[in-house]
Amino acid sequence: MAGTIELFRSADETETHTAGQTIFEEGSRGEVMYAVQKGEVDLLVHGKIVETVPSGGIFGEMALLDARERSATAVAKTDCRLAPVSQMRFNFLVQQTPMFALQVMRIMADRLRRMDESA
């Protein structure tokens, strides 16, 4: 996943969130995914933490890919800096850096496998 954050290390647009702040809520409309430049973000499904995304990770990609509601709530575990990735930026990255698309698919597959194992 280290290569993923390299794409966003010098992102012009960033957001900062303080520990405990909700970034987005399960069921809300998703128009961006996020890359964690600094800090950690907890992902919760039905109020239960299912994953902590560290610096260098991404989250929120499912809503971008399927244009459906968010499947999880994202809460800043620590103070964090995030790089939002719009649909247009995502499409550009996939076109210019095909390995990025594979990284996103691997992350999603890994999350799905862990969810299946915990069910």
Secondary structure as the mmCIF struct_conf table of DSSP 4:
data_model
#
loop_
_struct_conf.conf_type_id
_struct_conf.id
_struct_conf.beg_label_comp_id
_struct_conf.beg_label_asym_id
_struct_conf.beg_label_seq_id
_struct_conf.end_label_comp_id
_struct_conf.end_label_asym_id
_struct_conf.end_label_seq_id
HELX_RH_AL_P HELX_RH_AL_P1 ALA A 2 GLU A 6
TURN_TY1_P TURN_TY1_P1 LEU A 7 SER A 10
BEND BEND1 ASP A 12 ASP A 12
STRN STRN1 GLU A 15 HIS A 17
TURN_TY1_P TURN_TY1_P2 ALA A 19 GLY A 20
STRN STRN2 THR A 22 PHE A 24
TURN_TY1_P TURN_TY1_P3 GLU A 26 GLY A 27
BEND BEND2 SER A 28 SER A 28
STRN STRN3 ARG A 29 ARG A 29
STRN STRN4 VAL A 32 LYS A 38
BEND BEND3 GLY A 39 GLY A 39
STRN STRN5 VAL A 41 VAL A 45
TURN_TY1_P TURN_TY1_P4 HIS A 46 GLY A 47
STRN STRN6 LYS A 48 VAL A 53
TURN_TY1_P TURN_TY1_P5 SER A 55 GLY A 56
STRN STRN7 ILE A 58 PHE A 59
HELX_RH_AL_P HELX_RH_AL_P2 GLU A 61 ASP A 66
STRN STRN8 GLU A 69 GLU A 69
BEND BEND4 SER A 71 ALA A 72
STRN STRN9 THR A 73 ALA A 76
BEND BEND5 LYS A 77 ASP A 79
STRN STRN10 CYS A 80 SER A 86
HELX_RH_AL_P HELX_RH_AL_P3 GLN A 87 GLN A 96
HELX_RH_AL_P HELX_RH_AL_P4 PRO A 98 SER A 118
#
